Amino acid sequence: MLVLVTFISCVDSEECTQDYLNADKWYVEQSKLAGDNQDAKDRVYEEYLKRYKEIDSRCK
């Protein structure tokens, strides 16, 4: 007898929303700190995308 068990991820939409807002807030703060340094801005943006994709993978 074969029994398959699947788990449905239960995602807290409020937590996801807060995670997105925190990522956005982090991005704005870090962008301000980067100032006119384009290399720093690029690194901040890359980290922001990484964080955003991680949240997307959990919350969609």
TARA-V196815 format. One record per pair of residues at least 6 apart in sequence whose ideal C-beta (glycine too) atoms are under 8 Angstrom apart, sorted by sequence separation. I is the first residue (numbers start at 1). GAP is how many residues later the second one is. If there is no record, write none. Layout:
# TARA-V196815
I | GAP
I | GAP
This chain:
# TARA-V196815
34 | 6
33 | 7
34 | 7
34 | 9
31 | 10
34 | 10
31 | 13
30 | 14
31 | 14
27 | 17
30 | 17
27 | 18
30 | 18
27 | 21
26 | 22
23 | 25
26 | 25
23 | 28
23 | 29
20 | 32
23 | 32
20 | 35
19 | 36
16 | 39
19 | 39
20 | 39
19 | 40
16 | 42
16 | 43
13 | 46
11 | 47
11 | 48
9 | 49
